């Protein structure tokens, strides 16, 4: 009985570690979804431009009805979200940023305007 309990506990820990990460285990890329509730269409053009030459970050798209942007981040180059936050706040200091735990696939399911959604 003790062995079964230990194996069950180990399995729960193993499963939870896989479900938390949005990283691709082969490349160290991570899908990052950021809600920016006070963004407008002019801001979006500046955001796209900002991430065009941002090492380790690729702009993947925007969902208008959810007011979120999608980025692919190479965590070997950009280990945390601080530089991403700084880059966005350099566009507009009062951006209201909320990093989401959604994947691109989940975002695609939530986005009502499928035609304007990103492509991979």
Secondary structure, DSSP 8 states (H G I E B T S, - for coil): -HHHHHHHHHHHHHHHHHHH--B-TTT-EEEEEEEETT--HHHHHHHHHHHHT-TTEEEEEEETTTTEEEEEEETTT--SSHHHHHHHHHH-TT--EEEE---HHHHHHH-S-GGGS---
